[in-house]
Amino acid sequence: MSKYINSIITGTGSYIPEKVVTNDEFIKQDFFEKDEIKIDSPGEVIISKFSDITGIFERRWAKPEQNNSDLAYEAAKIAIENAGIDPETIDQIIVAHNFGDVNINTVQSDAVPSLASRVKHKLGIKNTACVPYDVLFGCPGWIQGMIQADSYIRSGLAKKCLVIGSETLSRVVDIYDRDMMIFSDGAGAVILEGVESDEKSGILASSMMSHTIEEVDYLYMGKSNAPKSSDQIRYIKMHGRKIYEYSLSHVPAAMKASMDKTDIPITEVKKVLIHQANEKMDAAIIQRFYKLYGMRADIEKVMPMNINTLGNNSVATVPTLYDMILKGVLPGHSIKKNDILVFASVGAGMNINSIVYKQ
């Protein structure tokens, strides 16, 4: 008799919007500080500093006729096909996002019905035992959805879960705030299945952490930076320096907490798939993570990145990155059977989570 019920990723999919928005498109944009004072630096200087700090040179935005649930559906279709399963056998559809569907030229969030329900509808799933629901957990939402799906699978309450991270942040950015250049759109999805085995594999361990005292509004919704803008319309905002310092202080410990639940040495970790928020910040987080074990990371080898061309699409960054590596479209990186991976993310809340995964 098999000893373990493992939560295994059996299919992956991602949807990358076709519209490419380069940094050069913002050279003539007027930017203002939060106090509505115009930033007088030339556009070329603003863009150069931005790319140096974040590593972002371009991002993808959804077409006007596309909405968040559309992106989620496209990624889900690919993951289902990749897994080779009948959609009617899916027990749960979990969609991680932050703003629901936001119609073009509006900033009003629409999450009724849930995006998961909309995805189930678009997939044409008739099975009433297939339960769709959303997860709102900031950028770590997809990893949180995976942790929840794993719990249901291990408890015997589910066998197959479709876990999606999807976002259209281009719909909620303030064009007068230079931070808007960080955000992008996209969707990633996986099929997570319970598989009996004599050996442990798949999700081996996880950890979660949340700080909500001083840190709760490091990412928030606020009025436009433009002078005389309405305080009735709000956009995604952030305290970038505070997020940077918070992440470096706490994310490495959360990653170590998941690793320490296993008997796997840090030297066995092949890849760390971290939320694509800021290239320099992510590299610093991973170095601090390895430093907790008295080691130094080979960043180019262990830390795959797609933020340079895709930007920060929130909950979609980790599953999209994973899918791209598996399908050989991220140069210089590959994942093989039995490789040990660490998934990690940090975001609004402030929330952090991490998963140790054996391929």
C-alpha positions in Angstrom: 0.0 0.0 0.0 1.3 3.5 -0.9 2.6 5.5 2.0 2.1 9.0 0.8 -0.6 11.1 -0.9 1.5 13.7 -2.8 0.2 16.9 -4.3 1.8 16.9 -7.8 1.6 19.5 -10.5 0.5 17.5 -13.6 -0.1 20.4 -16.0 0.9 24.0 -16.4 -0.3 26.9 -18.6 0.3 30.6 -18.9 -1.2 33.4 -20.9 1.0 36.4 -21.8 -0.9 39.3 -23.3 0.3 40.2 -26.8 0.5 44.0 -26.3 4.1 45.0 -25.5 4.6 48.3 -23.7 8.2 49.4 -23.6 9.8 51.9 -21.1 10.3 54.3 -24.0 6.6 54.8 -24.3 6.7 56.6 -20.9 9.5 59.1 -21.8 7.0 62.0 -22.5 4.7 61.1 -19.6 4.3 63.7 -16.8 5.0 62.1 -13.4 4.2 63.6 -10.0 5.2 62.8 -6.4 2.5 61.9 -3.9 2.4 65.5 -2.8 1.4 66.5 -6.4 4.8 68.2 -7.1 5.9 67.5 -10.7 9.1 65.4 -11.2 11.2 67.7 -13.3 13.8 65.1 -14.3 13.9 64.4 -18.1 11.9 61.4 -19.1 15.1 59.5 -20.2 16.6 59.9 -16.8 13.4 58.7 -15.0 13.2 55.7 -17.3 16.9 54.9 -16.9 16.7 55.0 -13.1 13.6 52.9 -13.1 15.1 50.1 -15.2 18.3 50.1 -13.2 16.4 49.6 -10.0 13.7 47.2 -11.1 15.3 45.4 -14.1 12.1 46.1 -16.1 12.5 47.1 -19.7 9.0 46.3 -21.0 5.8 44.8 -19.8 2.6 43.2 -21.2 -0.9 44.7 -21.0 -4.2 43.1 -21.9 -6.1 44.2 -25.0 -9.1 46.5 -24.3 -11.6 43.7 -25.0 -9.9 41.3 -22.6 -10.6 41.1 -18.8 -8.9 39.4 -16.0 -11.2 36.4 -16.0 -10.4 36.0 -19.8 -6.7 35.8 -19.1 -7.3 33.3 -16.3 -9.5 31.2 -18.6 -6.8 31.1 -21.4 -4.1 29.9 -18.9 -6.5 27.4 -17.4 -7.3 25.9 -20.8 -3.6 25.3 -21.5 -3.0 23.8 -18.1 -5.9 21.4 -18.5 -4.8 20.3 -21.9 -1.2 19.9 -20.7 -2.3 17.7 -17.8 -4.5 15.6 -20.2 -7.5 15.6 -17.9 -11.2 15.9 -18.3 -12.3 19.3 -16.9 -15.3 17.6 -15.4 -13.0 15.8 -13.0 -11.7 19.0 -11.4 -12.8 19.3 -7.7 -11.8 22.9 -7.1 -11.0 26.0 -9.1 -9.0 28.5 -7.1 -8.3 31.9 -8.7 -5.9 34.2 -7.0 -6.2 37.9 -7.9 -6.5 41.3 -6.3 -9.0 43.5 -8.3 -11.4 41.1 -10.0 -12.4 42.1 -13.6 -11.9 45.8 -14.4 -13.4 47.0 -17.6 -11.2 49.1 -19.8 -11.3 52.9 -19.0 -12.7 52.2 -15.6 -11.1 51.6 -12.2 -14.1 49.8 -10.6 -13.4 46.2 -9.5 -16.0 43.6 -10.4 -15.7 40.3 -8.5 -19.3 39.3 -8.3 -19.6 36.5 -9.3 -16.2 35.3 -8.3 -13.5 35.1 -11.0 -13.3 31.3 -10.3 -17.0 31.0 -11.1 -16.5 32.9 -14.3 -13.6 30.6 -15.3 -15.7 27.5 -14.5 -18.5 29.0 -16.7 -16.0 29.7 -19.6 -14.7 26.2 -19.3 -18.2 24.8 -19.6 -17.8 22.6 -16.6 -21.2 21.2 -15.6 -20.0 19.2 -12.5 -21.8 20.8 -9.5 -19.2 19.2 -7.2 -16.5 21.4 -8.8 -16.3 24.3 -6.3 -14.9 27.6 -7.6 -13.6 30.3 -5.3 -11.2 33.2 -5.2 -8.2 34.0 -3.0 -7.3 37.6 -2.1 -3.9 37.5 -0.5 -1.9 40.1 -2.4 0.9 39.0 -4.7 1.4 35.7 -2.8 -2.2 34.7 -3.7 -1.3 31.9 -6.2 1.1 30.2 -3.7 -1.6 30.5 -1.0 -4.0 28.9 -3.4 -1.5 26.0 -3.9 -1.2 25.7 -0.1 -4.9 25.5 0.3 -5.3 23.0 -2.6 -2.6 20.8 -1.1 -4.4 20.8 2.3 -7.7 19.7 0.6 -5.8 17.0 -1.3 -4.0 15.6 1.7 -7.2 15.6 3.7 -9.0 13.5 1.0 -11.5 16.2 0.2 -10.1 16.9 -3.3 -8.2 15.0 -5.9 -7.7 17.5 -8.6 -7.5 21.3 -8.3 -7.0 24.0 -10.9 -5.0 26.8 -9.3 -4.8 30.1 -11.2 -3.0 33.4 -10.6 -4.3 36.2 -12.9 -4.2 40.0 -12.9 -4.8 43.0 -15.1 -2.9 45.7 -13.1 -2.8 48.0 -16.1 -6.5 48.8 -15.3 -5.8 50.1 -11.8 -2.5 52.1 -12.3 -2.2 55.9 -12.0 -0.4 57.1 -15.1 1.0 60.1 -13.2 2.8 57.8 -10.7 6.1 56.5 -12.0 5.6 53.3 -9.9 2.9 52.4 -12.5 5.7 51.3 -14.8 6.3 48.3 -12.5 2.8 46.7 -13.1 1.6 44.4 -15.9 -0.9 41.8 -16.8 -0.9 38.0 -17.2 -2.1 34.7 -16.0 -0.5 31.4 -14.9 -2.3 28.1 -14.0 -1.5 24.6 -12.8 -3.4 21.4 -12.3 -2.5 20.0 -8.8 -3.4 16.3 -8.3 -3.2 13.9 -5.4 -1.0 11.0 -6.4 -0.3 8.0 -4.1 3.4 7.0 -3.9 5.9 5.2 -1.7 8.1 8.4 -1.8 7.5 12.0 -0.9 7.3 14.3 -3.9 5.4 17.4 -5.1 4.7 19.8 -2.3 6.9 18.8 0.6 6.4 21.7 2.9 5.1 25.3 3.1 5.1 28.3 5.4 3.1 31.5 5.7 3.7 34.8 7.5 1.7 38.1 7.9 2.5 41.5 9.4 -0.5 43.8 9.7 0.5 46.5 12.2 2.7 49.3 10.7 3.0 47.2 7.5 -0.6 46.8 6.5 -0.7 49.7 4.1 2.7 49.4 2.4 0.6 48.6 -0.6 -2.7 50.5 -0.7 -5.3 52.2 -2.9 -5.0 56.0 -3.2 -5.9 59.0 -5.3 -3.9 60.0 -8.4 -0.6 61.9 -7.9 -1.9 64.4 -10.5 -2.7 67.9 -9.2 -6.4 68.5 -8.3 -7.2 64.9 -8.9 -10.4 63.4 -7.5 -10.1 61.6 -4.2 -13.2 59.5 -5.3 -11.1 57.5 -7.8 -8.4 55.3 -6.4 -5.4 53.5 -7.9 -2.8 51.0 -6.7 -0.1 52.7 -4.7 2.9 51.6 -2.7 5.6 52.7 -0.3 8.5 51.2 -2.3 11.3 51.7 0.2 9.3 50.2 3.1 8.3 47.2 0.9 12.0 46.7 0.0 13.2 46.8 3.6 10.3 44.6 4.8 10.9 42.0 2.2 14.7 41.8 2.9 14.0 41.5 6.6 11.2 38.8 6.5 11.0 36.8 3.2 14.3 34.9 3.8 13.1 33.7 7.1 9.8 32.5 5.7 11.6 30.6 3.0 13.9 29.0 5.6 10.8 28.0 7.6 9.5 25.9 4.8 13.0 24.4 4.1 13.5 23.5 7.7 10.3 21.4 7.7 12.2 19.0 5.3 15.5 17.2 5.7 16.7 18.7 2.4 20.0 20.7 2.6 20.1 24.1 0.8 22.7 22.8 -1.6 20.0 20.5 -3.1 17.8 23.5 -4.2 18.0 23.8 -8.0 15.8 26.9 -8.5 14.1 29.6 -6.4 11.1 30.8 -8.2 10.4 34.1 -6.4 7.7 36.6 -7.1 8.9 38.9 -9.9 8.6 42.2 -8.1 12.0 43.9 -8.5 15.1 42.3 -9.8 17.5 43.8 -7.3 15.2 43.2 -4.4 14.7 39.5 -5.4 18.4 38.9 -5.8 19.0 40.5 -2.3 16.3 38.3 -0.8 17.8 35.1 -2.2 21.3 36.1 -1.0 20.0 36.7 2.5 18.1 33.3 2.3 21.4 31.5 1.5 23.3 33.5 4.1 21.0 32.0 6.8 22.7 28.7 5.9 26.2 30.3 5.8 26.3 30.2 2.0 26.3 32.5 -1.0 23.9 32.0 -3.9 24.8 31.7 -7.5 22.1 34.1 -8.5 22.3 33.6 -12.3 22.0 29.8 -11.8 19.4 29.6 -9.1 17.1 32.6 -9.7 15.3 32.5 -13.1 13.7 35.9 -14.0 11.1 37.1 -16.5 10.4 40.5 -15.0 12.7 42.1 -17.6 10.2 41.7 -20.3 7.0 40.8 -18.5 7.0 43.2 -15.6 5.3 42.6 -12.3 1.9 40.9 -12.9 1.3 40.1 -9.3 -0.2 36.6 -8.6 0.7 35.5 -12.1 4.5 35.9 -11.8 5.4 32.6 -10.1 3.2 30.2 -12.1 4.1 32.0 -15.4 7.8 31.7 -14.6 7.4 28.0 -13.7 5.5 27.3 -16.9 8.0 29.1 -19.1 10.9 27.1 -17.6 9.1 23.8 -18.1 8.3 24.6 -21.7 11.8 25.7 -22.5 11.1 29.3 -23.3 13.3 30.9 -20.6 16.9 30.7 -21.9 19.5 29.4 -19.5 17.1 27.6 -17.2 15.5 24.1 -17.0 13.8 21.9 -14.5 14.2 18.1 -14.4 12.5 15.3 -12.5 13.4 15.2 -8.8 14.8 18.8 -8.8 14.1 20.6 -5.6 12.4 24.0 -6.1 11.4 26.8 -3.7 8.4 29.0 -4.6 8.2 32.3 -2.6 6.3 35.5 -2.7 5.6 38.7 -0.8 2.9 41.3 -1.2 0.0 43.4 0.0 -1.1 42.7 3.5 1.8 42.4 4.2 1.8 38.7 3.5 4.6 36.2 2.7 4.6 32.5 1.8 6.8 29.8 0.6 6.6 26.2 -0.8 9.3 23.5 -1.1 8.5 21.4 -4.2 10.1 18.2 -5.5 9.6 18.0 -9.2 
